[in-house]
Amino acid sequence: MDDSPRLWITPFAPLDAERPEVLLALDRTSTDPGEQTACALLDRGHEGEEGVFYLLAEDLSARYARTRGRLDVTLLTGRDRPIRDLAALAPDPLDPTRAVLLRRSVATDFQPAEDDGEPQPVLLVDHVDPVGSPADLAALFTRGEAGVAVVRAVHHP
């Protein structure tokens, strides 16, 4: 898998300029069925601080895996979610109650932090049209043109 131009390990200045985050960009205009489904599920989030939403793991969760100097992030949803076209998505080979929405990978030695045994969440940043960098995402968020969803993550060996 090639480095994803839409998965970054970097501080996200609008939230915390010091802590590295796992940022996954989602384009609301994408034609990819998994990305469309993920964007539809973002609307089910519960707002915390302004513009930041928290999602139930049944709706969206992420799984980390480390392989040969890469961090892989798989975005998952429950197979019982009431959304159209869910049957067309591939089942998760590790958990048949989940469906795989997308997978992205980046070459890095970054290891997600843990808090009480739980890996740090993935930040999904939804926006319209392609972006080229985390700075672009931060600018969109600051202008109110992007939202951030905090998604629970788990490790997989």
Helices and strands as residue ranges (DSSP letters): E 7-12, E 16-27, H 33-42, E 46-47, E 52-54, E 61-67, E 70-78, G 86-88, E 91-92, E 95-107, E 114-115, E 118-119, E 122-127, H 134-142, E 147-151, E 153-156
